[in-house]
Amino acid sequence: MSILFSFPNDYFVAAYEEKKPLLLKGAMSKGDFSWRDANEIFTRADVTSNDFKLSLDGVRSKHEYVESYLDIGTLRHRLIKPVVYDYLKKGATLIANKLVNEPKVDELARQIAELTGRQTVTSAYAAFGERDSFRAHWDTRDVFVIQLIGRKRWIVYEPSFESPLYMQQSKDVEQHYPCPKEPYMDFILEAGDVFYLPRGWWHNPLPIGEETFHLAVGTFPAYTTDYMEWAFRQLPSFVGARKSLSAWEADKENLAAVGWYIDEFINDPENYRRFMDEFIGATRVESPLAVELFGNPKTGTIPDSTRIRLSANKPHGLADNYLIANGTKLNLDETGVRLIRCIAESPAISLGELVGRLADIDADKLRVLVHELCRQDVLEALRH
């Protein structure tokens, strides 16, 4: 499955990201996802986790629809299916958050990660009634809604509180920052549509008495608060920050010195780079296991038909001749920079086409290099 983004990444960032919603009608082909796929996602999810929810007039208690049992001495848990079915018939929404190791879901999330350069987290929602799952609210992350089955109505309102962070939930502050009365958008999202919604925009997704299943792919960048928290963790290296406090008159000059130190520290581009390197370095991108290609001592290359992409959301560090991918930092020579740039500009390029575009580089050496970088989980080999 793939999403057709009919614009370059930089256009999306400049025109829409964290600015305004974007509705992409028919951005995906219909029929590539079925209720069998949806059922398998919910079946594989951890039903005991707080990330798995059944919502009707609020989130239902686990004991209502999850049972525990001993399976040859092992304690297991499963859905009480008749209860779940009855709730869904009454208008409930079934929700699985933080999906992992779901190939079809992961593929769509990777495409959004490549568009935004951000880490992603995906949730699934299924419903059949006409009841909303949470009422109007805002999210504290940008979200791409991918409608895969059926239709759903979305009512969207402009923000009343700009750029909320995770600790600034709408339910906690809506008495001071209420939802606007006039909608900004009111539309039906159909199977194959993709909808981008920046954080802070009020919205109420409403089932319309039909079957509906969608994914919500949240994106997570580094925020200014993350940089500041990182900077303050470095603060003890400054002697002024290690001094004790006693009284304002005695301490104010030292506190001013600490303030000057912080100002210089956060405005140093080298410190900013260090922070971003650590932030990106902590990010992991799941790639499919391929033991027959990279665990077999008799294989040293991969077929030219294999498609290649980065095991990273963006080619961080490439301008400075290095790359961070899945916790690995690689210093790159000119050949390495050209190779990574070519893959980053054409995600899922075939190895054969890659060899053709870099024709001045020895083809055999290039194949061996690509094989090794795939083995190190810096590149990803796609074979479907």
GIPE-V277263 format. One record per residue. N is the residue number from 1. RES is the residue in three letters. SS is DSSP state (a for helix, b for strand, c for the rest). PHI is phi in whole degrees, -180 to 180 (NA if undefined). Layout:
n = (N:N)
res = (RES:RES)
ss = (SS:SS)
phi = (PHI:PHI)
This chain:
n = (1:2:3:4:5:6:7:8:9:10:11:12:13:14:15:16:17:18:19:20:21:22:23:24:25:26:27:28:29:30:31:32:33:34:35:36:37:38:39:40:41:42:43:44:45:46:47:48:49:50:51:52:53:54:55:56:57:58:59:60:61:62:63:64:65:66:67:68:69:70:71:72:73:74:75:76:77:78:79:80:81:82:83:84:85:86:87:88:89:90:91:92:93:94:95:96:97:98:99:100:101:102:103:104:105:106:107:108:109:110:111:112:113:114:115:116:117:118:119:120:121:122:123:124:125:126:127:128:129:130:131:132:133:134:135:136:137:138:139:140:141:142:143:144:145:146:147:148:149:150:151:152:153:154:155:156:157:158:159:160:161:162:163:164:165:166:167:168:169:170:171:172:173:174:175:176:177:178:179:180:181:182:183:184:185:186:187:188:189:190:191:192:193:194:195:196:197:198:199:200:201:202:203:204:205:206:207:208:209:210:211:212:213:214:215:216:217:218:219:220:221:222:223:224:225:226:227:228:229:230:231:232:233:234:235:236:237:238:239:240:241:242:243:244:245:246:247:248:249:250:251:252:253:254:255:256:257:258:259:260:261:262:263:264:265:266:267:268:269:270:271:272:273:274:275:276:277:278:279:280:281:282:283:284:285:286:287:288:289:290:291:292:293:294:295:296:297:298:299:300:301:302:303:304:305:306:307:308:309:310:311:312:313:314:315:316:317:318:319:320:321:322:323:324:325:326:327:328:329:330:331:332:333:334:335:336:337:338:339:340:341:342:343:344:345:346:347:348:349:350:351:352:353:354:355:356:357:358:359:360:361:362:363:364:365:366:367:368:369:370:371:372:373:374:375:376:377:378:379:380:381:382:383:384)
res = (MET:SER:ILE:LEU:PHE:SER:PHE:PRO:ASN:ASP:TYR:PHE:VAL:ALA:ALA:TYR:GLU:GLU:LYS:LYS:PRO:LEU:LEU:LEU:LYS:GLY:ALA:MET:SER:LYS:GLY:ASP:PHE:SER:TRP:ARG:ASP:ALA:ASN:GLU:ILE:PHE:THR:ARG:ALA:ASP:VAL:THR:SER:ASN:ASP:PHE:LYS:LEU:SER:LEU:ASP:GLY:VAL:ARG:SER:LYS:HIS:GLU:TYR:VAL:GLU:SER:TYR:LEU:ASP:ILE:GLY:THR:LEU:ARG:HIS:ARG:LEU:ILE:LYS:PRO:VAL:VAL:TYR:ASP:TYR:LEU:LYS:LYS:GLY:ALA:THR:LEU:ILE:ALA:ASN:LYS:LEU:VAL:ASN:GLU:PRO:LYS:VAL:ASP:GLU:LEU:ALA:ARG:GLN:ILE:ALA:GLU:LEU:THR:GLY:ARG:GLN:THR:VAL:THR:SER:ALA:TYR:ALA:ALA:PHE:GLY:GLU:ARG:ASP:SER:PHE:ARG:ALA:HIS:TRP:ASP:THR:ARG:ASP:VAL:PHE:VAL:ILE:GLN:LEU:ILE:GLY:ARG:LYS:ARG:TRP:ILE:VAL:TYR:GLU:PRO:SER:PHE:GLU:SER:PRO:LEU:TYR:MET:GLN:GLN:SER:LYS:ASP:VAL:GLU:GLN:HIS:TYR:PRO:CYS:PRO:LYS:GLU:PRO:TYR:MET:ASP:PHE:ILE:LEU:GLU:ALA:GLY:ASP:VAL:PHE:TYR:LEU:PRO:ARG:GLY:TRP:TRP:HIS:ASN:PRO:LEU:PRO:ILE:GLY:GLU:GLU:THR:PHE:HIS:LEU:ALA:VAL:GLY:THR:PHE:PRO:ALA:TYR:THR:THR:ASP:TYR:MET:GLU:TRP:ALA:PHE:ARG:GLN:LEU:PRO:SER:PHE:VAL:GLY:ALA:ARG:LYS:SER:LEU:SER:ALA:TRP:GLU:ALA:ASP:LYS:GLU:ASN:LEU:ALA:ALA:VAL:GLY:TRP:TYR:ILE:ASP:GLU:PHE:ILE:ASN:ASP:PRO:GLU:ASN:TYR:ARG:ARG:PHE:MET:ASP:GLU:PHE:ILE:GLY:ALA:THR:ARG:VAL:GLU:SER:PRO:LEU:ALA:VAL:GLU:LEU:PHE:GLY:ASN:PRO:LYS:THR:GLY:THR:ILE:PRO:ASP:SER:THR:ARG:ILE:ARG:LEU:SER:ALA:ASN:LYS:PRO:HIS:GLY:LEU:ALA:ASP:ASN:TYR:LEU:ILE:ALA:ASN:GLY:THR:LYS:LEU:ASN:LEU:ASP:GLU:THR:GLY:VAL:ARG:LEU:ILE:ARG:CYS:ILE:ALA:GLU:SER:PRO:ALA:ILE:SER:LEU:GLY:GLU:LEU:VAL:GLY:ARG:LEU:ALA:ASP:ILE:ASP:ALA:ASP:LYS:LEU:ARG:VAL:LEU:VAL:HIS:GLU:LEU:CYS:ARG:GLN:ASP:VAL:LEU:GLU:ALA:LEU:ARG:HIS)
ss = (c:c:c:c:c:c:c:c:a:a:a:a:a:a:a:c:c:c:c:c:c:b:b:b:c:c:c:c:c:c:c:c:c:c:a:a:a:a:a:a:a:a:a:a:c:c:c:c:c:c:c:b:b:b:b:c:c:c:b:c:c:a:a:a:a:b:b:b:b:b:b:c:c:b:b:b:b:b:b:c:a:a:a:a:a:a:a:a:a:c:c:c:b:b:b:b:c:c:c:c:c:c:a:a:a:a:a:a:a:a:a:a:a:a:a:a:c:c:b:b:b:b:b:b:b:b:b:c:c:c:c:c:c:c:c:c:b:c:c:c:c:b:b:b:b:b:b:b:b:b:b:b:b:b:b:b:b:c:c:c:c:c:c:c:c:c:c:c:c:a:a:a:a:c:c:c:c:c:c:c:c:c:c:c:b:b:b:b:b:b:c:c:c:b:b:b:b:c:c:c:c:b:b:b:b:b:c:c:c:c:c:b:b:b:b:b:b:b:b:b:c:c:c:a:a:a:a:a:a:a:a:a:a:c:a:a:a:c:a:a:a:a:c:c:c:c:c:a:a:a:a:a:a:a:a:a:a:a:a:a:a:a:a:a:a:a:c:c:a:a:a:a:a:a:a:a:a:a:a:a:a:c:c:c:c:c:c:c:c:c:a:a:a:a:c:c:c:c:c:c:c:c:c:c:c:c:b:b:b:b:c:c:c:c:c:c:c:a:a:a:c:b:b:b:b:c:c:b:b:b:b:c:c:a:a:a:a:a:a:a:a:a:a:a:a:c:c:c:b:b:a:a:a:a:a:a:a:c:c:c:c:c:a:a:a:a:a:a:a:a:a:a:a:a:a:c:c:c:b:b:b:b:c:c)
phi = (NA:-144:-105:-90:-95:-89:-157:-75:-57:-68:-68:-60:-62:-73:-99:-128:-57:60:-120:-156:-68:-143:-105:-111:-78:61:-76:-130:-75:-82:92:-84:-139:-126:-65:-62:-61:-64:-60:-66:-62:-68:-66:-81:-70:-82:-70:-85:-74:-67:-81:-104:-137:-123:-115:-159:55:103:-76:-76:-69:-58:-64:-74:-136:-125:-117:-111:-158:-93:-118:52:87:-107:-76:-126:-134:-151:-70:-85:-57:-58:-67:-61:-60:-64:-63:-63:-63:-83:114:-71:-117:-97:-131:-127:-96:54:-68:-137:54:-117:-52:-66:-67:-61:-64:-67:-63:-64:-65:-71:-63:-69:-67:-96:72:-117:-69:-128:-137:-117:-125:-121:-134:-129:-158:-138:-99:-133:-94:-73:-88:-139:65:-61:-160:-115:-101:-100:-146:-68:-132:-106:-94:-115:-83:-107:-137:71:-134:-153:-90:-122:-112:-122:-125:-67:-66:-111:-141:-77:50:-67:-100:-59:-88:-115:-75:-61:-64:-90:-129:-67:-67:-98:-131:-70:-67:-58:-82:-96:-66:-88:-145:-149:-152:-103:-90:-109:-54:99:-88:-128:-129:-98:-130:-69:-62:92:-82:-64:-158:-139:-79:-122:-62:-121:79:-126:-66:-152:-144:-141:-105:-120:-102:-85:-112:-133:-91:-79:-102:-57:-63:-64:-64:-66:-62:-62:-62:-69:-71:-89:-60:-60:-71:-93:-61:-62:-75:-96:-81:-80:-109:-135:-155:-56:-61:-79:-105:-64:-68:-66:-63:-63:-64:-64:-60:-64:-63:-62:-59:-66:-65:-74:-97:-90:-60:-69:-67:-60:-64:-59:-62:-64:-60:-67:-64:-67:-64:-84:-85:-122:-117:-73:-124:-67:-73:-142:-66:-71:-94:-113:-105:-89:-65:-88:-107:-123:-142:-120:-60:-64:-78:-65:-91:-122:-147:-71:-89:-158:-76:-158:-81:-65:93:-62:-64:-109:66:-148:-142:-114:-144:50:82:-105:-104:-112:-82:-112:-87:-61:-63:-63:-62:-64:-62:-65:-63:-63:-69:-65:-77:-134:-56:68:-69:-76:-61:-61:-67:-62:-62:-66:-71:-108:-64:-79:-97:-52:-62:-66:-64:-65:-63:-65:-64:-63:-58:-67:-68:-67:-62:-81:68:-89:-114:-119:-99:-107:-119:-107)
